[in-house]
Structures are given as C-alpha cells and as structure tokens.
Amino acid sequence: MSYAQFIKADLVASGLTCSMCNLATQKQLQTLNFVDSIVPDLETNTFYIYFNQQHEIDFGLIKKKVEDAGFFVASLKVNYITKKGYRYFNNLLFADKAILFIDGFKEGKDTYLFKFIDEGFVTAKALKKYNKIKQIMGQPIKGKKESSEACLIPSDVKIYYVLAE
C-alpha cells in the first residue's frame, strides 16, 4: 500500500491556553517519522499535519504525542485519496496496521474526509453521541492471523471507527 493515500490530517487539540502549549504540541508531533510538516492555527488550536509519503501512518501515535505534550485530541480528520488498487471491503478500509471502519462510505469519489470517532479522538461530550453511531455500525470480527476466514481481522491490527464526511 502506498502510504501517500492519507495525505493530511486536521487535528484540533483541547486544553491549550497559550502559544507555548501550541509549540509544545507541535514539537511532539514533529518527532513522528510519518509527519512531513505541520501548520498550526493558534486561534482554533488546529494543527494541519501533512504526511510523509514514505512512512506508515500510526493514528494512535498522533493521539499519544498530543497527550505526551499534556493535552487531548478534540477532533481528528484525515484526508484520503483513492488510488488504483486501494484495499476496501464493505465498509472497511485497510491500511498496514490499521483498519478504518467507516460509516457513510460511498465508493466512486477521488478524495474523502474521515473523522475519527473513537475515545481519545473526540471530546467526552461528542463521544456519547458517537457511541450510539458505533453501536449501530456493529463491530468487525477480530481473529487470529492463521484463520482461514476472509472476514476475520488479525488481532494485532487496530480498528478505528470513522465517519465519512
């Protein structure tokens, strides 16, 4: 898979009160090898993260780096560009060590915006709303790598619930 399919993320951090908080968060995010550049917006506490096309993207590490700086992710949206041969099955989009379980995915577009709705990627208030959506979506079946069932997802793969916007 080309890692370039995820090209950009819009991350809103909560708890930032000054430019030094913003800078601390930006410095943490810049340590990730899959981050090419970051453009911060001090007024909205948004970080526009552009991905390095040569490395696997780990969405969990993005969250961890914000928390390491002492803050929280209030919103994470990623821009995805479809390319020939992308891996998609029903409402699942396969990355290397992650699967996006998508609500509202419609094939046929060239670009998509996916909003993460898992705990740690949204505010506590928004999580209550999104948990209802996640219940309706259900849960993909996780299994062992050795399983011969095509619908099973390896247990070492992280599943993220996202909304297509």
Secondary structure, DSSP 8 states (H G I E B T S, - for coil): --GGGEEEEEEEEES--SHHHHHHHHHHHHTSTTEEEEEEETTTTEEEEEE-TTS---HHHHHHHHHHTT-EEEEEEEEEE--TT--EETTEEE-SSEEEEEES--TT-SEEEEEE-STTSS-HHHHHHHHHHHHHH----EE-TT---TT-EETTSEEEEEEE-
